[in-house]
Amino acid sequence: MSMAYEEYMRQLVTPMRQELTQAGFNELDTEEEVVNYMEHADGTTLVVINSVCGCAAGLARPAATQSVMNNEKTPDHLVTVFAGQDKEATAKMREYFEGYEPSSPSMALLKGKKVVHFIPREEIEDHDISSIISNLSTAFNEHC
């Protein structure tokens, strides 16, 4: 790919990344960062598989940020990887989602390294934001 294309994509996705990082999510950009995080994972972690698609912009990211800002119980840690942009990091994180098909966007609530709740794209796309927030809040209340 051309350098111009790479630069264009970096500029395009910057606000998509910032929407989560400004809400307290730690972005894992490389496979090594994912491995390092997961090797030391303790407590609960919400992982958001970010994406450039419309359902990520209008539903997944706002639901994730609102649920962690407004629910009484929340995960101990918030992390994100960006599908289609940080391919190696995303592929490595998905290895920890044993039994779940790759899906972008998606969200996983982990206890340690184990997925205790998973929200695939099918439960994001064509759903209203309040139902996604409710889904996350129910998971937080049960597992956090």
Stockholm file with secondary structure:
# STOCKHOLM 1.0

chainA/1-144         MSMAYEEYMRQLVTPMRQELTQAGFNELDTEEEVVNYMEHADGTTLVVINSVCGCAAGLARPAATQSVMNNEKTPDHLVTVFAGQDKEATAKMREYFEGYEPSSPSMALLKGKKVVHFIPREEIEDHDISSIISNLSTAFNEHC
#=GR chainA/1-144 SS CCHHHHHHHHHHHHHHHHHHHTTTCEECCSHHHHHHHHHTCCSEEEEEEECSSHHIIIIIHHHHHHHHHHCSSCCSEEEEEETTTSHHHHHHHHHTSTTCCCCSSEEEEEETTEEEEEECGGGTTTSCHHHHHHHHHHHHHHHC
#=GC SS_cons         CCHHHHHHHHHHHHHHHHHHHTTTCEECCSHHHHHHHHHTCCSEEEEEEECSSHHIIIIIHHHHHHHHHHCSSCCSEEEEEETTTSHHHHHHHHHTSTTCCCCSSEEEEEETTEEEEEECGGGTTTSCHHHHHHHHHHHHHHHC
//
